[in-house]
Amino acid sequence: MKKINPEILSILSNRFDRQVSESEILAWIYNFDESDWEKAISLLDKVEFFSETRCTRILLEKLAVVRKKHPGSTVTIYPVAGPGKSGNVMAYLFNKMLEKGVLSNMHLVSPNQEWENDNVIVLLDDFVGTGGSVDKFFDEINPGLPAQFTCYCVCVAYMPSGEKRLKEREISILGQEQQRAFLQRGSVFGYPQRMRPVRDFAKKYGEMICPPKPGHKGKYTGPLGYANSQALVCFDHTTPNNSLPILWASAKRTDNGRRWTPLFPRFVSDRIRRNNNFTSHKFYWLSIARKLNDGQINKIFNQFDTKSIQLIGVLYAKGHHRSDAYVAALLEIPLWEVNKLLERAQALDLIDKDGNLTVFGEYGYKSIRKSLKQQPIIIDELIQKDIVYAPTEFLGHSRFHVNSVKSEEQQMPEIFAALGCE
């Protein structure tokens, strides 16, 4: 039986800004045959992960470039909208930058808003792969633009194919360039002899969840991503389909019918469902909160309602230093509701003005976690030893069936029995 060094898991989790736990990485590795675990870890080590903080820093830097090129001009910002796009998240980040006073002479508009005679516009996006989505969005807003204007696309990351396409539309792109993973020259995996085994590994498992479609000329999501993009880009709020499907897909495998366990899910539903981190736990988090001796905790979480669940969700997310976009996905609410929820948490002294847990909030969170520590349902606790052997079962789930989690209704009697509840 192969062994996995827990230090490697810890390093990877920290490299991804603790947005995924060691147990989630381990569950993802269980997708693969034991003989391929080393390749899986090698590939994971090359993934480019963009946290909310990193996204904000890159966007701020690139928007400053636009402002420097056009001093005194008012810049109109259009978040790129459309299926699979993250326009609302980008708009949220832009507004946060505006609130902090780090940008000037820039304003955010929607596609149906009247033009205000500005001659500099910016299409704001998180990732530009082939450039098709940005191109289509530009066509939608183009009729309302003036005859003469300068257009930029500011994004967090982009691929050369997208840059080429936008250049043909006279749109300059600003962001962090990402190359295809399996280039013959310049691959992040090194020279061809080292790159090819990883490519073949990614393709083999990719075909199990995103099979090739002969005759589609590559314009579909295949084993190595949409249009064979071969991207290794993931965000804490989503993952583009240009990235390798083995990172984000949740489809059933064609070889055995088992559902793939994604590490960086593309869809909100998969992020919510991932290991049942929130959905399956929220009810006994509430039960434990009601049993805590501290009267203040009981006063805050004194009702078995949505608001109580949301507050505990905030404690959970902020206790793991998750972004506001993650909180929105976790609780299945829009970002403007997250702002109201954070204001309420601050008023209750659970978090401070910077969004960090207060002493009181941290105590509440740790108390809940401490009460759950001995329960096998916890998925982000690993036994701290020099070497951890990959067991046949991990946290109650077979590594060959890591997705066979009981429904919430099935788990409730066991959960309440474990907690001593009726």
Secondary structure in CASP SS format (residue, H / E / C, confidence):
PFRMAT SS
TARGET T0000
AUTHOR 0000-0000-0000
METHOD secondary structure of the structure
MODEL  1
M C 1.00
K C 1.00
K E 1.00
I E 1.00
N C 1.00
P H 1.00
E H 1.00
I H 1.00
L H 1.00
S H 1.00
I H 1.00
L H 1.00
S H 1.00
N H 1.00
R H 1.00
F C 1.00
D C 1.00
R C 1.00
Q C 1.00
V C 1.00
S C 1.00
E H 1.00
S H 1.00
E H 1.00
I H 1.00
L H 1.00
A H 1.00
W H 1.00
I H 1.00
Y C 1.00
N C 1.00
F C 1.00
D C 1.00
E H 1.00
S H 1.00
D H 1.00
W H 1.00
E H 1.00
K H 1.00
A H 1.00
I H 1.00
S H 1.00
L H 1.00
L H 1.00
D C 1.00
K C 1.00
V C 1.00
E E 1.00
F E 1.00
F E 1.00
S C 1.00
E H 1.00
T H 1.00
R H 1.00
C H 1.00
T H 1.00
R H 1.00
I H 1.00
L H 1.00
L H 1.00
E H 1.00
K H 1.00
L H 1.00
A H 1.00
V H 1.00
V H 1.00
R H 1.00
K H 1.00
K H 1.00
H C 1.00
P C 1.00
G C 1.00
S C 1.00
T C 1.00
V E 1.00
T E 1.00
I E 1.00
Y E 1.00
P E 1.00
V C 1.00
A C 1.00
G C 1.00
P C 1.00
G C 1.00
K C 1.00
S C 1.00
G H 1.00
N H 1.00
V H 1.00
M H 1.00
A H 1.00
Y H 1.00
L H 1.00
F H 1.00
N H 1.00
K H 1.00
M H 1.00
L H 1.00
E H 1.00
K C 1.00
G C 1.00
V C 1.00
L C 1.00
S C 1.00
N C 1.00
M E 1.00
H E 1.00
L E 1.00
V C 1.00
S C 1.00
P C 1.00
N C 1.00
Q C 1.00
E C 1.00
W C 1.00
E C 1.00
N C 1.00
D C 1.00
N C 1.00
V E 1.00
I E 1.00
V E 1.00
L E 1.00
L E 1.00
D E 1.00
D E 1.00
F E 1.00
V E 1.00
G C 1.00
T C 1.00
G C 1.00
G H 1.00
S H 1.00
V H 1.00
D H 1.00
K H 1.00
F H 1.00
F H 1.00
D H 1.00
E H 1.00
I H 1.00
N H 1.00
P H 1.00
G H 1.00
L C 1.00
P C 1.00
A C 1.00
Q C 1.00
F C 1.00
T E 1.00
C E 1.00
Y E 1.00
C E 1.00
V E 1.00
C E 1.00
V E 1.00
A E 1.00
Y E 1.00
M C 1.00
P H 1.00
S H 1.00
G H 1.00
E H 1.00
K H 1.00
R H 1.00
L H 1.00
K H 1.00
E H 1.00
R C 1.00
E C 1.00
I E 1.00
S E 1.00
I E 1.00
L E 1.00
G E 1.00
Q E 1.00
E E 1.00
Q C 1.00
Q C 1.00
R C 1.00
A C 1.00
F C 1.00
L C 1.00
Q C 1.00
R C 1.00
G C 1.00
S C 1.00
V C 1.00
F C 1.00
G C 1.00
Y C 1.00
P H 1.00
Q H 1.00
R H 1.00
M H 1.00
R H 1.00
P H 1.00
V H 1.00
R H 1.00
D H 1.00
F H 1.00
A H 1.00
K H 1.00
K H 1.00
Y H 1.00
G H 1.00
E H 1.00
M H 1.00
I H 1.00
C C 1.00
P C 1.00
P C 1.00
K C 1.00
P C 1.00
G C 1.00
H C 1.00
K C 1.00
G C 1.00
K C 1.00
Y C 1.00
T E 1.00
G E 1.00
P C 1.00
L C 1.00
G E 1.00
Y E 1.00
A C 1.00
N C 1.00
S C 1.00
Q C 1.00
A E 1.00
L C 1.00
V E 1.00
C E 1.00
F E 1.00
D C 1.00
H C 1.00
T C 1.00
T C 1.00
P C 1.00
N C 1.00
N C 1.00
S E 1.00
L C 1.00
P H 1.00
I H 1.00
L H 1.00
W H 1.00
A C 1.00
S C 1.00
A C 1.00
K E 1.00
R C 1.00
T C 1.00
D C 1.00
N C 1.00
G C 1.00
R C 1.00
R E 1.00
W C 1.00
T C 1.00
P C 1.00
L C 1.00
F C 1.00
P C 1.00
R C 1.00
F C 1.00
V H 1.00
S H 1.00
D H 1.00
R H 1.00
I H 1.00
R H 1.00
R H 1.00
N H 1.00
N H 1.00
N C 1.00
F C 1.00
T C 1.00
S C 1.00
H C 1.00
K H 1.00
F H 1.00
Y H 1.00
W H 1.00
L H 1.00
S H 1.00
I H 1.00
A H 1.00
R H 1.00
K H 1.00
L C 1.00
N C 1.00
D C 1.00
G H 1.00
Q H 1.00
I H 1.00
N H 1.00
K H 1.00
I H 1.00
F C 1.00
N C 1.00
Q C 1.00
F C 1.00
D C 1.00
T H 1.00
K H 1.00
S H 1.00
I H 1.00
Q H 1.00
L H 1.00
I H 1.00
G H 1.00
V H 1.00
L H 1.00
Y H 1.00
A H 1.00
K H 1.00
G H 1.00
H C 1.00
H C 1.00
R C 1.00
S C 1.00
D H 1.00
A H 1.00
Y H 1.00
V H 1.00
A H 1.00
A H 1.00
L H 1.00
L H 1.00
E C 1.00
I C 1.00
P C 1.00
L H 1.00
W H 1.00
E H 1.00
V H 1.00
N H 1.00
K H 1.00
L H 1.00
L H 1.00
E H 1.00
R H 1.00
A H 1.00
Q H 1.00
A H 1.00
L C 1.00
D C 1.00
L C 1.00
I E 1.00
D C 1.00
K C 1.00
D C 1.00
G C 1.00
N C 1.00
L E 1.00
T C 1.00
V H 1.00
F H 1.00
G H 1.00
E H 1.00
Y H 1.00
G H 1.00
Y H 1.00
K H 1.00
S H 1.00
I H 1.00
R H 1.00
K H 1.00
S H 1.00
L H 1.00
K C 1.00
Q C 1.00
Q C 1.00
P C 1.00
I C 1.00
I C 1.00
I C 1.00
D C 1.00
E C 1.00
L C 1.00
I C 1.00
Q C 1.00
K C 1.00
D C 1.00
I C 1.00
V E 1.00
Y E 1.00
A C 1.00
P C 1.00
T C 1.00
E E 1.00
F E 1.00
L C 1.00
G C 1.00
H E 1.00
S E 1.00
R C 1.00
F C 1.00
H C 1.00
V C 1.00
N C 1.00
S C 1.00
V C 1.00
K C 1.00
S C 1.00
E H 1.00
E H 1.00
Q H 1.00
Q H 1.00
M H 1.00
P H 1.00
E H 1.00
I H 1.00
F H 1.00
A H 1.00
A H 1.00
L C 1.00
G C 1.00
C C 1.00
E C 1.00
END
